[in-house]
Amino acid sequence: MKTKLTASVVSQEALTKDIFSMWIQADEIAKEAVPGQFLSVYTKDKSRILPRPISLCEVDRERGRLRLVYRIAGAGTREFSACQAGDPIEILGPLGNGFPLEAAKGRRAFLIGGGIGIPPMLELAKRLPGEKTAVLGYRDEQFLRGDLERYAKVYVATEDGSDGTKGNVLDAIREQGLQADVMYACGPTPMLRALKAYAQENGVECWLSLEERMACGVGACLACVCQSTEVDGHSHVHNKRICKDGPVFAAEEVTL
């Protein structure tokens, strides 16, 4: 059940020049949150009414804390990056659906993250049973690699070839001869589109977390729809609401 509350910032650090990691105290939400869900985070500037959706990177149920790893993309996230320990921050969550953990039971799993789609893979790696291989795609500076290496075998692709495979995550999978039975992925649409095609060609069960600009975060405004293969019962067209019906979808549910 989603809850709106004023959380407290526990700590914050810069992971790269524009990517920040923030731990917040939010006991009620931490009890229920699962990998793949997100929060709507509100700014203090009343001229910016809409919250910013940020995926959950880690969930510490015992201490009632949530970790958000986000990129500065505008005035709202820049405001968040200035938060310090003890500051209040208004949030709504947990929102959306999560990754189906049971799909990996007794099977080899790919955890694939591209750019700011990497953070949701960390909590997933912690909770997912079975053999896990994480494939991470970076444009330039790396982040969260060491965290993920504690829970999964990690391979890296970089656009400039400075580390790992030169190219994208699919290039790394092919270069290393990696195989899996089920795939979980989050990242930019071109990456997800390519992974969906790869999964279909290779008979791999595929779950995609779609990144999209969101407004209400609860499925009411239809600002974050994607094309679906089936007619949506809410809008009665071939749409899915990413914030409500997703952000995680079976690959065959959506048209990318």
Disulfide bonds with the S-S distance in Angstrom:
none
